[in-house]
């Protein structure tokens, strides 16, 4: 399945995916990502990364493609966490925040 996509890609992409120096560079970035996930304690992203490598190994024998897809999956999890934290900072889900109620007012009005 992945082989068909790679074969339809331009010649430059095919050569880059089969180049051993590109593989070494992707491997170094991949190790950096794994160390970063461990250092941040982001175990969900690390698990998603490892699951991505395992699952992609069934679809492609090209290790460069496997590592790139796994890094993409792990980074998507990190991006979702960062986006969630930014939304929390701006009060979209602030704990203890009830909109429209005053401190002394206990009357609950039901709007129909």
DRENTOR-98464 format. One record per residue (C-alpha): residue number from 1; residue in one letter; x, y, z. Coordinates in nm, 2 decimals, always signed. Last residue first. Layout:
REM DRENTOR-98464
node vovo: NUM; kolgu: a; px: X; py: Y; pz: Z
...
END
This chain:
REM DRENTOR-98464
node vovo: 112; kolgu: x; px: -3.68; py: +2.82; pz: +2.83
node vovo: 111; kolgu: x; px: -3.44; py: +3.01; pz: +3.06
node vovo: 110; kolgu: x; px: -3.42; py: +2.87; pz: +3.41
node vovo: 109; kolgu: x; px: -3.32; py: +3.12; pz: +3.67
node vovo: 108; kolgu: x; px: -3.13; py: +3.00; pz: +3.96
node vovo: 107; kolgu: x; px: -3.15; py: +3.23; pz: +4.26
node vovo: 106; kolgu: x; px: -2.84; py: +3.20; pz: +4.47
node vovo: 105; kolgu: x; px: -2.71; py: +3.56; pz: +4.42
node vovo: 104; kolgu: x; px: -2.43; py: +3.65; pz: +4.66
node vovo: 103; kolgu: x; px: -2.14; py: +3.56; pz: +4.43
node vovo: 102; kolgu: x; px: -2.29; py: +3.66; pz: +4.10
node vovo: 101; kolgu: x; px: -2.38; py: +3.42; pz: +3.83
node vovo: 100; kolgu: x; px: -2.35; py: +3.50; pz: +3.46
node vovo: 99; kolgu: x; px: -2.07; py: +3.26; pz: +3.37
node vovo: 98; kolgu: x; px: -1.96; py: +3.01; pz: +3.62
node vovo: 97; kolgu: x; px: -1.59; py: +2.97; pz: +3.66
node vovo: 96; kolgu: x; px: -1.48; py: +2.72; pz: +3.91
node vovo: 95; kolgu: x; px: -1.23; py: +2.56; pz: +3.68
node vovo: 94; kolgu: x; px: -1.15; py: +2.75; pz: +3.36
node vovo: 93; kolgu: x; px: -1.26; py: +2.57; pz: +3.04
node vovo: 92; kolgu: x; px: -1.27; py: +2.85; pz: +2.78
node vovo: 91; kolgu: x; px: -1.08; py: +3.07; pz: +3.01
node vovo: 90; kolgu: x; px: -0.79; py: +3.19; pz: +2.80
node vovo: 89; kolgu: x; px: -0.54; py: +2.98; pz: +2.98
node vovo: 88; kolgu: x; px: -0.74; py: +2.67; pz: +2.93
node vovo: 87; kolgu: x; px: -0.75; py: +2.72; pz: +2.56
node vovo: 86; kolgu: x; px: -0.37; py: +2.75; pz: +2.56
node vovo: 85; kolgu: x; px: -0.34; py: +2.43; pz: +2.76
node vovo: 84; kolgu: x; px: -0.57; py: +2.24; pz: +2.52
node vovo: 83; kolgu: x; px: -0.37; py: +2.37; pz: +2.22
node vovo: 82; kolgu: x; px: -0.05; py: +2.24; pz: +2.39
node vovo: 81; kolgu: x; px: -0.20; py: +1.90; pz: +2.46
node vovo: 80; kolgu: x; px: -0.33; py: +1.87; pz: +2.10
node vovo: 79; kolgu: x; px: +0.01; py: +1.97; pz: +1.96
node vovo: 78; kolgu: x; px: +0.18; py: +1.71; pz: +2.18
node vovo: 77; kolgu: x; px: -0.06; py: +1.44; pz: +2.05
node vovo: 76; kolgu: x; px: +0.00; py: +1.55; pz: +1.69
node vovo: 75; kolgu: x; px: +0.37; py: +1.54; pz: +1.75
node vovo: 74; kolgu: x; px: +0.35; py: +1.17; pz: +1.85
node vovo: 73; kolgu: x; px: +0.16; py: +1.09; pz: +1.53
node vovo: 72; kolgu: x; px: +0.40; py: +1.28; pz: +1.31
node vovo: 71; kolgu: x; px: +0.70; py: +1.12; pz: +1.47
node vovo: 70; kolgu: x; px: +0.55; py: +0.78; pz: +1.40
node vovo: 69; kolgu: x; px: +0.49; py: +0.87; pz: +1.04
node vovo: 68; kolgu: x; px: +0.85; py: +0.99; pz: +1.00
node vovo: 67; kolgu: x; px: +0.99; py: +0.68; pz: +1.17
node vovo: 66; kolgu: x; px: +0.80; py: +0.44; pz: +0.95
node vovo: 65; kolgu: x; px: +0.88; py: +0.63; pz: +0.63
node vovo: 64; kolgu: x; px: +1.25; py: +0.63; pz: +0.70
node vovo: 63; kolgu: x; px: +1.23; py: +0.26; pz: +0.81
node vovo: 62; kolgu: x; px: +1.10; py: +0.15; pz: +0.46
node vovo: 61; kolgu: x; px: +0.95; py: -0.19; pz: +0.51
node vovo: 60; kolgu: x; px: +0.60; py: -0.05; pz: +0.49
node vovo: 59; kolgu: x; px: +0.25; py: -0.15; pz: +0.60
node vovo: 58; kolgu: x; px: +0.32; py: -0.38; pz: +0.89
node vovo: 57; kolgu: x; px: +0.61; py: -0.17; pz: +1.01
node vovo: 56; kolgu: x; px: +0.37; py: +0.12; pz: +1.02
node vovo: 55; kolgu: x; px: +0.17; py: -0.04; pz: +1.30
node vovo: 54; kolgu: x; px: +0.48; py: -0.10; pz: +1.52
node vovo: 53; kolgu: x; px: +0.63; py: +0.25; pz: +1.45
node vovo: 52; kolgu: x; px: +0.30; py: +0.42; pz: +1.52
node vovo: 51; kolgu: x; px: +0.25; py: +0.22; pz: +1.84
node vovo: 50; kolgu: x; px: +0.58; py: +0.35; pz: +1.96
node vovo: 49; kolgu: x; px: +0.49; py: +0.71; pz: +1.88
node vovo: 48; kolgu: x; px: +0.15; py: +0.68; pz: +2.03
node vovo: 47; kolgu: x; px: +0.30; py: +0.53; pz: +2.35
node vovo: 46; kolgu: x; px: +0.55; py: +0.82; pz: +2.36
node vovo: 45; kolgu: x; px: +0.28; py: +1.08; pz: +2.30
node vovo: 44; kolgu: x; px: +0.08; py: +0.93; pz: +2.59
node vovo: 43; kolgu: x; px: +0.38; py: +0.91; pz: +2.81
node vovo: 42; kolgu: x; px: +0.44; py: +1.28; pz: +2.80
node vovo: 41; kolgu: x; px: +0.68; py: +1.30; pz: +3.10
node vovo: 40; kolgu: x; px: +0.85; py: +1.60; pz: +2.95
node vovo: 39; kolgu: x; px: +1.19; py: +1.43; pz: +2.97
node vovo: 38; kolgu: x; px: +1.05; py: +1.10; pz: +2.83
node vovo: 37; kolgu: x; px: +0.88; py: +1.28; pz: +2.54
node vovo: 36; kolgu: x; px: +1.19; py: +1.48; pz: +2.47
node vovo: 35; kolgu: x; px: +1.41; py: +1.17; pz: +2.48
node vovo: 34; kolgu: x; px: +1.17; py: +1.00; pz: +2.23
node vovo: 33; kolgu: x; px: +1.18; py: +1.31; pz: +2.01
node vovo: 32; kolgu: x; px: +1.55; py: +1.33; pz: +2.01
node vovo: 31; kolgu: x; px: +1.57; py: +0.96; pz: +1.91
node vovo: 30; kolgu: x; px: +1.35; py: +1.04; pz: +1.62
node vovo: 29; kolgu: x; px: +1.55; py: +1.34; pz: +1.51
node vovo: 28; kolgu: x; px: +1.86; py: +1.12; pz: +1.52
node vovo: 27; kolgu: x; px: +1.68; py: +0.84; pz: +1.32
node vovo: 26; kolgu: x; px: +1.56; py: +1.09; pz: +1.06
node vovo: 25; kolgu: x; px: +1.92; py: +1.21; pz: +1.01
node vovo: 24; kolgu: x; px: +2.04; py: +0.85; pz: +0.98
node vovo: 23; kolgu: x; px: +1.77; py: +0.76; pz: +0.74
node vovo: 22; kolgu: x; px: +1.85; py: +1.07; pz: +0.53
node vovo: 21; kolgu: x; px: +2.21; py: +0.95; pz: +0.53
node vovo: 20; kolgu: x; px: +2.10; py: +0.60; pz: +0.42
node vovo: 19; kolgu: x; px: +1.92; py: +0.73; pz: +0.11
node vovo: 18; kolgu: x; px: +1.61; py: +0.52; pz: +0.01
node vovo: 17; kolgu: x; px: +1.36; py: +0.79; pz: +0.11
node vovo: 16; kolgu: x; px: +1.56; py: +1.06; pz: -0.05
node vovo: 15; kolgu: x; px: +1.59; py: +0.87; pz: -0.38
node vovo: 14; kolgu: x; px: +1.21; py: +0.81; pz: -0.39
node vovo: 13; kolgu: x; px: +1.15; py: +1.17; pz: -0.31
node vovo: 12; kolgu: x; px: +1.38; py: +1.29; pz: -0.59
node vovo: 11; kolgu: x; px: +1.22; py: +1.05; pz: -0.84
node vovo: 10; kolgu: x; px: +0.87; py: +1.20; pz: -0.78
node vovo: 9; kolgu: x; px: +0.61; py: +1.00; pz: -0.60
node vovo: 8; kolgu: x; px: +0.40; py: +0.73; pz: -0.77
node vovo: 7; kolgu: x; px: +0.64; py: +0.46; pz: -0.64
node vovo: 6; kolgu: x; px: +0.62; py: +0.59; pz: -0.29
node vovo: 5; kolgu: x; px: +0.24; py: +0.57; pz: -0.30
node vovo: 4; kolgu: x; px: +0.24; py: +0.22; pz: -0.44
node vovo: 3; kolgu: x; px: +0.49; py: +0.11; pz: -0.17
node vovo: 2; kolgu: x; px: +0.27; py: +0.25; pz: +0.10
node vovo: 1; kolgu: x; px: +0.00; py: +0.00; pz: +0.00
END
